[in-house]
């Protein structure tokens, strides 16, 4: 009996010693890339860098952010979908690549559900209806009146044809009954540059990208597009409050890997990203950009993506919206 007890104790001790090694095996052995489908300076890039810096410290190995901008985020998603499922290449997935593109791009090469392994929803932000401070129409009623007085002449910028900002504009046009010019760019940064410079009049821009310029006084936040006000923009009304019931056009970000990512690795990454999102300094950074409601299980993220796909499919169909990409 005593010998059996000693053997059991030794086996238990060996198992305990092996746990850190087994846990380490749930991460790639080399550097990890988080691919971003938009240029530096935009919201996707900003959130990816926050997460990457914390994971680098937590995992003791480099987590880099790599830009592959183009086609409103689809180029990066298509690239990651074809990478080895070894955890070395992840994607900061975006509403554009995973909820809008399926309805807008009939020749899309990937399936947003089956060709990726969801890890964690990082955050959901409203879009902000913004303009530069010299625009005469600075309220939603005044903008609607301006668009009706000058149909097809008022320019709204977006991060690209088929982007979340583009679809927010299309929803606005449908609900307000106005015509306006859609001016697509390659990412949020050039939209903001031209908005500040007066080359375009308005934009439904991501809160993440617009916030530094709103806080710096270069842009004016007119309205936000989530049903509830973001805590960091408590003084800016929602489109719902301004007379557009059900108007919700968010931008969201989440970490995914290629399809067939090992389950143990995906679970480990989910747990660790949730730890990152719970850190007080990370919460402060996310709140500054209006990014809320991140975290949770991979299953929750999967269902969220499916719901978004269905919602925007209806908007695209009702408005006969086409993408130039």
Phi and psi restraints in degrees (value plus and minus 20) as a CYANA .aco file:
   2 UNK   PHI     -83.9   -43.9
   2 UNK   PSI     -60.8   -20.8
   3 UNK   PHI     -82.0   -42.0
   3 UNK   PSI     -62.2   -22.2
   4 UNK   PHI     -82.0   -42.0
   4 UNK   PSI     -61.9   -21.9
   5 UNK   PHI     -82.0   -42.0
   5 UNK   PSI     -61.6   -21.6
   6 UNK   PHI     -84.6   -44.6
   6 UNK   PSI     -61.1   -21.1
   7 UNK   PHI     -83.3   -43.3
   7 UNK   PSI     -63.6   -23.6
   8 UNK   PHI     -83.0   -43.0
   8 UNK   PSI     -60.6   -20.6
   9 UNK   PHI     -85.1   -45.1
   9 UNK   PSI     -62.0   -22.0
  10 UNK   PHI     -84.2   -44.2
  10 UNK   PSI     -61.5   -21.5
  11 UNK   PHI     -84.2   -44.2
  11 UNK   PSI     -60.7   -20.7
  12 UNK   PHI     -83.1   -43.1
  12 UNK   PSI     -62.8   -22.8
  13 UNK   PHI     -83.8   -43.8
  13 UNK   PSI     -60.5   -20.5
  14 UNK   PHI     -83.3   -43.3
  14 UNK   PSI     -59.4   -19.4
  15 UNK   PHI     -84.4   -44.4
  15 UNK   PSI     -61.4   -21.4
  16 UNK   PHI     -83.4   -43.4
  16 UNK   PSI     -61.8   -21.8
  17 UNK   PHI     -85.3   -45.3
  17 UNK   PSI     -49.6    -9.6
  18 UNK   PHI     -98.9   -58.9
  18 UNK   PSI     -40.5    -0.5
  19 UNK   PHI     -76.4   -36.4
  19 UNK   PSI     -69.3   -29.3
  20 UNK   PHI     -78.3   -38.3
  20 UNK   PSI     -58.2   -18.2
  21 UNK   PHI     -86.1   -46.1
  21 UNK   PSI     -63.6   -23.6
  22 UNK   PHI     -83.5   -43.5
  22 UNK   PSI     -58.8   -18.8
  23 UNK   PHI     -86.9   -46.9
  23 UNK   PSI     -58.9   -18.9
  24 UNK   PHI     -82.1   -42.1
  24 UNK   PSI     -53.5   -13.5
  25 UNK   PHI     -87.6   -47.6
  25 UNK   PSI     -33.8     6.2
  26 UNK   PHI    -101.6   -61.6
  26 UNK   PSI     -17.7    22.3
  27 UNK   PHI    -137.2   -97.2
  27 UNK   PSI     132.7   172.7
  28 UNK   PHI     -81.7   -41.7
  28 UNK   PSI     134.0   174.0
  29 UNK   PHI    -103.4   -63.4
  29 UNK   PSI     -36.0     4.0
  30 UNK   PHI    -138.5   -98.5
  30 UNK   PSI    -193.4  -153.4
  31 UNK   PHI     -78.0   -38.0
  31 UNK   PSI     130.1   170.1
  32 UNK   PHI    -136.9   -96.9
  32 UNK   PSI     120.9   160.9
  33 UNK   PHI    -132.0   -92.0
  33 UNK   PSI     114.9   154.9
  34 UNK   PHI    -126.3   -86.3
  34 UNK   PSI      90.7   130.7
  35 UNK   PHI    -104.8   -64.8
  35 UNK   PSI     115.4   155.4
  36 UNK   PHI    -139.1   -99.1
  36 UNK   PSI     113.5   153.5
  37 UNK   PHI    -111.7   -71.7
  37 UNK   PSI      -4.9    35.1
  38 UNK   PHI    -157.5  -117.5
  38 UNK   PSI     137.2   177.2
  39 UNK   PHI     -84.2   -44.2
  39 UNK   PSI     138.2   178.2
  40 UNK   PHI     -77.0   -37.0
  40 UNK   PSI     126.4   166.4
  41 UNK   PHI      83.9   123.9
  41 UNK   PSI     -35.6     4.4
  42 UNK   PHI    -111.2   -71.2
  42 UNK   PSI     157.5   197.5
  43 UNK   PHI     -85.9   -45.9
  43 UNK   PSI     -60.1   -20.1
  44 UNK   PHI     -82.4   -42.4
  44 UNK   PSI     -63.5   -23.5
  45 UNK   PHI     -82.6   -42.6
  45 UNK   PSI     -63.1   -23.1
  46 UNK   PHI     -82.7   -42.7
  46 UNK   PSI     -66.2   -26.2
  47 UNK   PHI     -90.3   -50.3
  47 UNK   PSI     -56.5   -16.5
  48 UNK   PHI     -81.8   -41.8
  48 UNK   PSI     -59.4   -19.4
  49 UNK   PHI     -90.1   -50.1
  49 UNK   PSI     -54.9   -14.9
  50 UNK   PHI     -82.0   -42.0
  50 UNK   PSI     -68.2   -28.2
  51 UNK   PHI     -87.3   -47.3
  51 UNK   PSI     -63.0   -23.0
  52 UNK   PHI     -81.9   -41.9
  52 UNK   PSI     -61.6   -21.6
  53 UNK   PHI     -83.2   -43.2
  53 UNK   PSI     -61.6   -21.6
  54 UNK   PHI     -90.6   -50.6
  54 UNK   PSI     -59.8   -19.8
  55 UNK   PHI     -88.3   -48.3
  55 UNK   PSI     -54.1   -14.1
  56 UNK   PHI     -77.8   -37.8
  56 UNK   PSI     -66.1   -26.1
  57 UNK   PHI     -89.0   -49.0
  57 UNK   PSI     -59.7   -19.7
  58 UNK   PHI     -90.0   -50.0
  58 UNK   PSI     -61.5   -21.5
  59 UNK   PHI    -111.0   -71.0
  59 UNK   PSI     -32.9     7.1
  60 UNK   PHI      48.4    88.4
  60 UNK   PSI       4.2    44.2
  61 UNK   PHI    -168.5  -128.5
  61 UNK   PSI     134.6   174.6
  62 UNK   PHI     -89.9   -49.9
  62 UNK   PSI     110.9   150.9
  63 UNK   PHI    -136.8   -96.8
  63 UNK   PSI      90.4   130.4
  64 UNK   PHI    -121.7   -81.7
  64 UNK   PSI     133.1   173.1
  65 UNK   PHI    -122.9   -82.9
  65 UNK   PSI     107.0   147.0
  66 UNK   PHI    -141.7  -101.7
  66 UNK   PSI     111.4   151.4
  67 UNK   PHI    -114.7   -74.7
  67 UNK   PSI     109.9   149.9
  68 UNK   PHI    -156.2  -116.2
  68 UNK   PSI      55.7    95.7
  69 UNK   PHI     -99.0   -59.0
  69 UNK   PSI     128.8   168.8
  70 UNK   PHI     122.4   162.4
  70 UNK   PSI     129.1   169.1
  71 UNK   PHI      35.0    75.0
  71 UNK   PSI      22.6    62.6
  72 UNK   PHI      32.5    72.5
  72 UNK   PSI      21.2    61.2
  73 UNK   PHI      73.0   113.0
  73 UNK   PSI     -31.9     8.1
  74 UNK   PHI     -91.1   -51.1
  74 UNK   PSI     -55.6   -15.6
  75 UNK   PHI     -77.5   -37.5
  75 UNK   PSI     -66.2   -26.2
  76 UNK   PHI     -86.0   -46.0
  76 UNK   PSI     -61.5   -21.5
  77 UNK   PHI     -84.4   -44.4
  77 UNK   PSI     -62.7   -22.7
  78 UNK   PHI     -82.1   -42.1
  78 UNK   PSI     -59.3   -19.3
  79 UNK   PHI     -83.9   -43.9
  79 UNK   PSI     -70.0   -30.0
  80 UNK   PHI     -85.7   -45.7
  80 UNK   PSI     -54.3   -14.3
  81 UNK   PHI     -80.4   -40.4
  81 UNK   PSI     -44.2    -4.2
  82 UNK   PHI    -118.5   -78.5
  82 UNK   PSI     -19.3    20.7
  83 UNK   PHI    -103.7   -63.7
  83 UNK   PSI     137.5   177.5
  84 UNK   PHI     -78.6   -38.6
  84 UNK   PSI     121.5   161.5
  85 UNK   PHI    -105.5   -65.5
  85 UNK   PSI      37.1    77.1
  86 UNK   PHI    -130.9   -90.9
  86 UNK   PSI     -14.7    25.3
  87 UNK   PHI      65.8   105.8
  87 UNK   PSI     -23.7    16.3
  88 UNK   PHI    -100.7   -60.7
  88 UNK   PSI     -36.4     3.6
  89 UNK   PHI    -148.6  -108.6
  89 UNK   PSI      97.4   137.4
  90 UNK   PHI    -139.1   -99.1
  90 UNK   PSI     147.5   187.5
  91 UNK   PHI    -147.7  -107.7
  91 UNK   PSI     114.7   154.7
  92 UNK   PHI    -103.5   -63.5
  92 UNK   PSI      68.7   108.7
  93 UNK   PHI     -84.0   -44.0
  93 UNK   PSI     137.1   177.1
  94 UNK   PHI    -162.9  -122.9
  94 UNK   PSI     135.5   175.5
  95 UNK   PHI     -73.6   -33.6
  95 UNK   PSI     -55.5   -15.5
  96 UNK   PHI     -80.5   -40.5
  96 UNK   PSI     -71.3   -31.3
  97 UNK   PHI     -96.0   -56.0
  97 UNK   PSI     -48.4    -8.4
  98 UNK   PHI    -134.6   -94.6
  98 UNK   PSI     -28.3    11.7
  99 UNK   PHI    -148.7  -108.7
  99 UNK   PSI     -51.3   -11.3
 100 UNK   PHI    -113.5   -73.5
 100 UNK   PSI     -64.1   -24.1
 101 UNK   PHI     -76.6   -36.6
 101 UNK   PSI     -57.5   -17.5
 102 UNK   PHI     -77.7   -37.7
 102 UNK   PSI     -49.1    -9.1
 103 UNK   PHI    -111.6   -71.6
 103 UNK   PSI     -46.9    -6.9
 104 UNK   PHI    -114.8   -74.8
 104 UNK   PSI     -41.9    -1.9
 105 UNK   PHI    -144.8  -104.8
 105 UNK   PSI      73.4   113.4
 106 UNK   PHI     -83.0   -43.0
 106 UNK   PSI     -40.5    -0.5
 107 UNK   PHI    -120.3   -80.3
 107 UNK   PSI       1.2    41.2
 108 UNK   PHI     -77.0   -37.0
 108 UNK   PSI     112.2   152.2
 109 UNK   PHI    -103.8   -63.8
 109 UNK   PSI     -35.6     4.4
 110 UNK   PHI    -141.9  -101.9
 110 UNK   PSI     138.5   178.5
 111 UNK   PHI    -120.6   -80.6
 111 UNK   PSI     102.4   142.4
 112 UNK   PHI     -85.2   -45.2
 112 UNK   PSI     -38.5     1.5
 113 UNK   PHI    -117.8   -77.8
 113 UNK   PSI     -73.6   -33.6
 114 UNK   PHI     -99.5   -59.5
 114 UNK   PSI     -42.8    -2.8
 115 UNK   PHI    -116.8   -76.8
 115 UNK   PSI     -12.1    27.9
 116 UNK   PHI    -157.3  -117.3
 116 UNK   PSI     138.2   178.2
 117 UNK   PHI    -130.9   -90.9
 117 UNK   PSI      85.4   125.4
 118 UNK   PHI     -82.2   -42.2
 118 UNK   PSI     117.9   157.9
 119 UNK   PHI    -131.3   -91.3
 119 UNK   PSI     -83.7   -43.7
 120 UNK   PHI    -175.6  -135.6
 120 UNK   PSI     118.3   158.3
 121 UNK   PHI     -92.3   -52.3
 121 UNK   PSI     104.2   144.2
 122 UNK   PHI    -108.8   -68.8
 122 UNK   PSI     -59.2   -19.2
 123 UNK   PHI    -199.9  -159.9
 123 UNK   PSI     134.9   174.9
 124 UNK   PHI    -141.5  -101.5
 124 UNK   PSI     110.1   150.1
 125 UNK   PHI    -145.3  -105.3
 125 UNK   PSI     130.8   170.8
 126 UNK   PHI     -91.0   -51.0
 126 UNK   PSI     142.4   182.4
 127 UNK   PHI    -110.2   -70.2
 127 UNK   PSI     134.4   174.4
 128 UNK   PHI    -130.7   -90.7
 128 UNK   PSI     110.5   150.5
 129 UNK   PHI     -98.9   -58.9
 129 UNK   PSI      94.2   134.2
 130 UNK   PHI    -147.7  -107.7
 130 UNK   PSI     137.6   177.6
 131 UNK   PHI    -168.3  -128.3
 131 UNK   PSI     148.7   188.7
 132 UNK   PHI    -100.5   -60.5
 132 UNK   PSI     144.5   184.5
 133 UNK   PHI     -90.7   -50.7
 133 UNK   PSI     -30.5     9.5
 134 UNK   PHI    -111.9   -71.9
 134 UNK   PSI     -27.0    13.0
 135 UNK   PHI     -86.8   -46.8
 135 UNK   PSI     114.5   154.5
 136 UNK   PHI     -91.6   -51.6
 136 UNK   PSI     -54.9   -14.9
 137 UNK   PHI    -111.6   -71.6
 137 UNK   PSI      88.6   128.6
 138 UNK   PHI    -141.3  -101.3
 138 UNK   PSI      -5.7    34.3
 139 UNK   PHI    -150.9  -110.9
 139 UNK   PSI     138.7   178.7
 140 UNK   PHI     -80.4   -40.4
 140 UNK   PSI     -66.7   -26.7
 141 UNK   PHI     -77.6   -37.6
 141 UNK   PSI     -59.5   -19.5
 142 UNK   PHI     -88.5   -48.5
 142 UNK   PSI     -55.9   -15.9
 143 UNK   PHI     -88.3   -48.3
 143 UNK   PSI     -61.6   -21.6
 144 UNK   PHI     -80.3   -40.3
 144 UNK   PSI     -64.8   -24.8
 145 UNK   PHI     -82.4   -42.4
 145 UNK   PSI     -60.7   -20.7
 146 UNK   PHI     -83.9   -43.9
 146 UNK   PSI     -64.0   -24.0
 147 UNK   PHI     -84.7   -44.7
 147 UNK   PSI     -55.6   -15.6
 148 UNK   PHI     -93.4   -53.4
 148 UNK   PSI     -52.1   -12.1
 149 UNK   PHI     -95.0   -55.0
 149 UNK   PSI     -49.5    -9.5
 150 UNK   PHI    -149.0  -109.0
 150 UNK   PSI      47.5    87.5
 151 UNK   PHI     -80.6   -40.6
 151 UNK   PSI     112.8   152.8
 152 UNK   PHI      52.3    92.3
 152 UNK   PSI      -4.3    35.7
 153 UNK   PHI    -139.0   -99.0
 153 UNK   PSI     -33.8     6.2
 154 UNK   PHI    -115.7   -75.7
 154 UNK   PSI     104.9   144.9
 155 UNK   PHI    -112.3   -72.3
 155 UNK   PSI     108.9   148.9
 156 UNK   PHI    -135.6   -95.6
 156 UNK   PSI     100.3   140.3
 157 UNK   PHI    -103.3   -63.3
 157 UNK   PSI     138.7   178.7
 158 UNK   PHI    -168.5  -128.5
 158 UNK   PSI     147.0   187.0
 159 UNK   PHI     -95.8   -55.8
 159 UNK   PSI     -18.3    21.7
 160 UNK   PHI     131.7   171.7
 160 UNK   PSI     135.7   175.7
 161 UNK   PHI     -82.8   -42.8
 161 UNK   PSI     107.1   147.1
 162 UNK   PHI      67.3   107.3
 162 UNK   PSI     -13.5    26.5
 163 UNK   PHI    -101.1   -61.1
 163 UNK   PSI     149.6   189.6
 164 UNK   PHI     -79.9   -39.9
 164 UNK   PSI     -58.5   -18.5
 165 UNK   PHI     -85.7   -45.7
 165 UNK   PSI     -59.3   -19.3
 166 UNK   PHI     -81.5   -41.5
 166 UNK   PSI     -66.4   -26.4
 167 UNK   PHI     -88.5   -48.5
 167 UNK   PSI     -52.7   -12.7
 168 UNK   PHI     -82.2   -42.2
 168 UNK   PSI     -60.7   -20.7
 169 UNK   PHI     -83.0   -43.0
 169 UNK   PSI     -64.8   -24.8
 170 UNK   PHI     -82.2   -42.2
 170 UNK   PSI     -59.2   -19.2
 171 UNK   PHI     -84.0   -44.0
 171 UNK   PSI     -61.8   -21.8
 172 UNK   PHI     -80.8   -40.8
 172 UNK   PSI     -65.6   -25.6
 173 UNK   PHI     -80.8   -40.8
 173 UNK   PSI     -61.6   -21.6
 174 UNK   PHI     -84.9   -44.9
 174 UNK   PSI     -67.3   -27.3
 175 UNK   PHI     -94.7   -54.7
 175 UNK   PSI     -54.6   -14.6
 176 UNK   PHI    -111.2   -71.2
 176 UNK   PSI     -31.9     8.1
 177 UNK   PHI      47.4    87.4
 177 UNK   PSI      23.0    63.0
 178 UNK   PHI    -144.0  -104.0
 178 UNK   PSI     144.1   184.1
 179 UNK   PHI    -136.2   -96.2
 179 UNK   PSI     115.2   155.2
 180 UNK   PHI    -167.6  -127.6
 180 UNK   PSI     141.5   181.5
 181 UNK   PHI    -107.4   -67.4
 181 UNK   PSI     108.8   148.8
 182 UNK   PHI    -111.2   -71.2
 182 UNK   PSI     104.3   144.3
 183 UNK   PHI    -136.1   -96.1
 183 UNK   PSI      79.3   119.3
 184 UNK   PHI    -101.0   -61.0
 184 UNK   PSI     122.3   162.3
 185 UNK   PHI    -144.0  -104.0
 185 UNK   PSI     158.8   198.8
 186 UNK   PHI    -122.0   -82.0
 186 UNK   PSI      54.0    94.0
 187 UNK   PHI      89.6   129.6
 187 UNK   PSI     148.9   188.9
 188 UNK   PHI     -95.0   -55.0
 188 UNK   PSI     -56.3   -16.3
 189 UNK   PHI     -76.7   -36.7
 189 UNK   PSI     -68.6   -28.6
 190 UNK   PHI     -88.4   -48.4
 190 UNK   PSI     -48.4    -8.4
 191 UNK   PHI     -79.8   -39.8
 191 UNK   PSI     -68.8   -28.8
 192 UNK   PHI     -85.2   -45.2
 192 UNK   PSI     -59.1   -19.1
 193 UNK   PHI     -78.6   -38.6
 193 UNK   PSI     -67.7   -27.7
 194 UNK   PHI     -93.8   -53.8
 194 UNK   PSI     -49.1    -9.1
 195 UNK   PHI     -85.8   -45.8
 195 UNK   PSI     -66.5   -26.5
 196 UNK   PHI     -84.0   -44.0
 196 UNK   PSI     -57.9   -17.9
 197 UNK   PHI     -98.5   -58.5
 197 UNK   PSI     -28.5    11.5
 198 UNK   PHI      67.2   107.2
 198 UNK   PSI     -12.2    27.8
 199 UNK   PHI     -92.0   -52.0
 199 UNK   PSI     -46.1    -6.1
 200 UNK   PHI    -147.6  -107.6
 200 UNK   PSI     141.1   181.1
 201 UNK   PHI    -112.9   -72.9
 201 UNK   PSI     -61.0   -21.0
 202 UNK   PHI    -163.6  -123.6
 202 UNK   PSI     147.8   187.8
 203 UNK   PHI    -179.5  -139.5
 203 UNK   PSI     124.3   164.3
 204 UNK   PHI    -111.5   -71.5
 204 UNK   PSI      68.7   108.7
 205 UNK   PHI    -120.2   -80.2
 205 UNK   PSI     134.3   174.3
 206 UNK   PHI     -81.9   -41.9
 206 UNK   PSI     121.6   161.6
 207 UNK   PHI     -81.7   -41.7
 207 UNK   PSI     -54.6   -14.6
 208 UNK   PHI     -80.1   -40.1
 208 UNK   PSI     -66.7   -26.7
 209 UNK   PHI     -98.7   -58.7
 209 UNK   PSI     -53.5   -13.5
 210 UNK   PHI    -100.4   -60.4
 210 UNK   PSI     -45.6    -5.6
 211 UNK   PHI     -73.1   -33.1
 211 UNK   PSI     -69.9   -29.9
 212 UNK   PHI     -77.9   -37.9
 212 UNK   PSI     -52.2   -12.2
 213 UNK   PHI    -102.4   -62.4
 213 UNK   PSI     -51.4   -11.4
 214 UNK   PHI     -88.0   -48.0
 214 UNK   PSI     -67.7   -27.7
 215 UNK   PHI     -84.5   -44.5
 215 UNK   PSI     -50.0   -10.0
 216 UNK   PHI    -103.3   -63.3
 216 UNK   PSI     -21.6    18.4
 217 UNK   PHI      63.3   103.3
 217 UNK   PSI     -12.1    27.9
 218 UNK   PHI    -109.8   -69.8
 218 UNK   PSI     -42.3    -2.3
 219 UNK   PHI    -147.9  -107.9
 219 UNK   PSI     133.1   173.1
 220 UNK   PHI    -130.4   -90.4
 220 UNK   PSI     107.5   147.5
 221 UNK   PHI    -106.7   -66.7
 221 UNK   PSI      98.4   138.4
 222 UNK   PHI    -116.0   -76.0
 222 UNK   PSI     -62.4   -22.4
 223 UNK   PHI    -177.3  -137.3
 223 UNK   PSI     141.6   181.6
 224 UNK   PHI    -143.0  -103.0
 224 UNK   PSI     137.7   177.7
 225 UNK   PHI    -134.3   -94.3
 225 UNK   PSI       2.5    42.5
 226 UNK   PHI    -126.3   -86.3
 226 UNK   PSI     136.2   176.2
 227 UNK   PHI     -81.4   -41.4
 227 UNK   PSI     -53.4   -13.4
 228 UNK   PHI    -130.9   -90.9
 228 UNK   PSI     132.4   172.4
 229 UNK   PHI     -91.5   -51.5
 229 UNK   PSI     118.4   158.4
 230 UNK   PHI     -88.7   -48.7
 230 UNK   PSI     121.8   161.8
 231 UNK   PHI     -77.8   -37.8
 231 UNK   PSI     -54.7   -14.7
 232 UNK   PHI     -99.5   -59.5
 232 UNK   PSI     -26.6    13.4
 233 UNK   PHI    -149.9  -109.9
 233 UNK   PSI      30.4    70.4
 234 UNK   PHI     -84.2   -44.2
 234 UNK   PSI     -39.0     1.0
 235 UNK   PHI    -117.5   -77.5
 235 UNK   PSI     -17.3    22.7
 236 UNK   PHI    -126.4   -86.4
 236 UNK   PSI     102.4   142.4
 237 UNK   PHI     -91.4   -51.4
 237 UNK   PSI     137.3   177.3
 238 UNK   PHI    -108.3   -68.3
 238 UNK   PSI     142.2   182.2
 239 UNK   PHI     -83.8   -43.8
 239 UNK   PSI     -51.6   -11.6
 240 UNK   PHI     -80.5   -40.5
 240 UNK   PSI     -66.9   -26.9
 241 UNK   PHI     -84.5   -44.5
 241 UNK   PSI     -45.5    -5.5
 242 UNK   PHI    -110.6   -70.6
 242 UNK   PSI     -10.6    29.4
 243 UNK   PHI      86.0   126.0
 243 UNK   PSI      -0.2    39.8
 244 UNK   PHI    -144.1  -104.1
 244 UNK   PSI      59.9    99.9
 245 UNK   PHI     -76.5   -36.5
 245 UNK   PSI     117.9   157.9
 246 UNK   PHI      55.3    95.3
 246 UNK   PSI     -14.7    25.3
 247 UNK   PHI     -95.6   -55.6
 247 UNK   PSI      86.4   126.4
 248 UNK   PHI    -160.1  -120.1
 248 UNK   PSI      95.7   135.7
 249 UNK   PHI    -157.5  -117.5
 249 UNK   PSI      69.2   109.2
 250 UNK   PHI    -113.8   -73.8
 250 UNK   PSI     147.7   187.7
 251 UNK   PHI    -140.0  -100.0
 251 UNK   PSI     113.0   153.0
 252 UNK   PHI    -153.5  -113.5
 252 UNK   PSI     140.2   180.2
 253 UNK   PHI    -157.1  -117.1
 253 UNK   PSI     119.7   159.7
 254 UNK   PHI    -176.2  -136.2
 254 UNK   PSI     131.1   171.1
 255 UNK   PHI    -109.6   -69.6
 255 UNK   PSI     109.5   149.5
 256 UNK   PHI    -155.0  -115.0
 256 UNK   PSI     139.3   179.3
 257 UNK   PHI    -137.1   -97.1
 257 UNK   PSI     155.7   195.7
 258 UNK   PHI     -81.1   -41.1
 258 UNK   PSI     139.4   179.4
 259 UNK   PHI     -78.5   -38.5
 259 UNK   PSI     131.9   171.9
 260 UNK   PHI      48.4    88.4
 260 UNK   PSI       1.2    41.2
 261 UNK   PHI     -79.8   -39.8
 261 UNK   PSI     113.2   153.2
 262 UNK   PHI     -72.3   -32.3
 262 UNK   PSI     116.6   156.6
 263 UNK   PHI     -78.6   -38.6
 263 UNK   PSI     -61.1   -21.1
 264 UNK   PHI     -85.0   -45.0
 264 UNK   PSI     -57.4   -17.4
 265 UNK   PHI     -88.8   -48.8
 265 UNK   PSI     -64.0   -24.0
 266 UNK   PHI     -81.3   -41.3
 266 UNK   PSI     -60.4   -20.4
 267 UNK   PHI     -85.5   -45.5
 267 UNK   PSI     -64.0   -24.0
 268 UNK   PHI     -79.9   -39.9
 268 UNK   PSI     -65.5   -25.5
 269 UNK   PHI     -84.0   -44.0
 269 UNK   PSI     -60.0   -20.0
 270 UNK   PHI     -79.1   -39.1
 270 UNK   PSI     -67.3   -27.3
 271 UNK   PHI     -81.3   -41.3
 271 UNK   PSI     -63.0   -23.0
 272 UNK   PHI     -94.8   -54.8
 272 UNK   PSI     -57.1   -17.1
 273 UNK   PHI     -86.7   -46.7
 273 UNK   PSI     -56.7   -16.7
 274 UNK   PHI     -81.4   -41.4
 274 UNK   PSI     -58.3   -18.3
 275 UNK   PHI     -83.0   -43.0
 275 UNK   PSI     -61.3   -21.3
 276 UNK   PHI     -81.8   -41.8
 276 UNK   PSI     -66.1   -26.1
 277 UNK   PHI     -85.9   -45.9
 277 UNK   PSI     -42.6    -2.6
 278 UNK   PHI    -105.9   -65.9
 278 UNK   PSI     -28.4    11.6
 279 UNK   PHI     -87.2   -47.2
 279 UNK   PSI     113.8   153.8
 280 UNK   PHI     -75.2   -35.2
 280 UNK   PSI     -62.1   -22.1
 281 UNK   PHI     -90.0   -50.0
 281 UNK   PSI     -52.8   -12.8
 282 UNK   PHI     -89.2   -49.2
 282 UNK   PSI     -62.1   -22.1
 283 UNK   PHI     -79.8   -39.8
 283 UNK   PSI     -59.3   -19.3
 284 UNK   PHI     -83.8   -43.8
 284 UNK   PSI     -64.3   -24.3
 285 UNK   PHI     -83.5   -43.5
 285 UNK   PSI     -64.9   -24.9
 286 UNK   PHI     -83.5   -43.5
 286 UNK   PSI     -60.1   -20.1
 287 UNK   PHI     -83.3   -43.3
 287 UNK   PSI     -53.5   -13.5
 288 UNK   PHI     -82.5   -42.5
 288 UNK   PSI     -48.5    -8.5
 289 UNK   PHI    -117.8   -77.8
 289 UNK   PSI     -19.3    20.7
 290 UNK   PHI      57.3    97.3
 290 UNK   PSI      -6.1    33.9
 291 UNK   PHI    -103.9   -63.9
 291 UNK   PSI      95.0   135.0
 292 UNK   PHI    -150.3  -110.3
 292 UNK   PSI     148.3   188.3
 293 UNK   PHI      43.8    83.8
 293 UNK   PSI       5.9    45.9
 294 UNK   PHI    -100.8   -60.8
 294 UNK   PSI     154.2   194.2
 295 UNK   PHI      71.1   111.1
 295 UNK   PSI    -195.3  -155.3
 296 UNK   PHI      78.3   118.3
 296 UNK   PSI    -193.4  -153.4
 297 UNK   PHI    -100.6   -60.6
 297 UNK   PSI     143.8   183.8
 298 UNK   PHI     -84.7   -44.7
 298 UNK   PSI     -54.1   -14.1
 299 UNK   PHI     -84.1   -44.1
 299 UNK   PSI     -60.0   -20.0
 300 UNK   PHI     -81.8   -41.8
 300 UNK   PSI     -62.4   -22.4
 301 UNK   PHI     -84.0   -44.0
 301 UNK   PSI     -61.1   -21.1
 302 UNK   PHI     -80.3   -40.3
 302 UNK   PSI     -66.6   -26.6
 303 UNK   PHI     -85.8   -45.8
 303 UNK   PSI     -55.7   -15.7
 304 UNK   PHI     -80.8   -40.8
 304 UNK   PSI     -66.6   -26.6
 305 UNK   PHI     -80.9   -40.9
 305 UNK   PSI     -64.1   -24.1
 306 UNK   PHI     -80.7   -40.7
 306 UNK   PSI     -60.9   -20.9
 307 UNK   PHI     -84.6   -44.6
 307 UNK   PSI     -61.9   -21.9
 308 UNK   PHI     -84.6   -44.6
 308 UNK   PSI     -60.9   -20.9
 309 UNK   PHI     -78.2   -38.2
 309 UNK   PSI     -65.8   -25.8
 310 UNK   PHI     -85.7   -45.7
 310 UNK   PSI     -61.6   -21.6
 311 UNK   PHI     -82.3   -42.3
 311 UNK   PSI     -67.8   -27.8
 312 UNK   PHI     -98.6   -58.6
 312 UNK   PSI     -42.3    -2.3
 313 UNK   PHI     -80.7   -40.7
 313 UNK   PSI     -58.2   -18.2
 314 UNK   PHI     -87.6   -47.6
 314 UNK   PSI     -63.3   -23.3
 315 UNK   PHI     -81.7   -41.7
 315 UNK   PSI     -64.0   -24.0
 316 UNK   PHI     -81.8   -41.8
 316 UNK   PSI     -63.6   -23.6
 317 UNK   PHI     -87.7   -47.7
 317 UNK   PSI     -67.5   -27.5
 318 UNK   PHI     -82.6   -42.6
 318 UNK   PSI     -55.7   -15.7
 319 UNK   PHI    -116.0   -76.0
 319 UNK   PSI     -17.8    22.2
 320 UNK   PHI      28.8    68.8
 320 UNK   PSI      25.3    65.3
 321 UNK   PHI     -96.7   -56.7
 321 UNK   PSI     114.1   154.1
 322 UNK   PHI    -138.9   -98.9
 322 UNK   PSI     127.7   167.7
 323 UNK   PHI    -125.0   -85.0
 323 UNK   PSI     120.1   160.1
 324 UNK   PHI    -101.3   -61.3
 324 UNK   PSI     -28.5    11.5
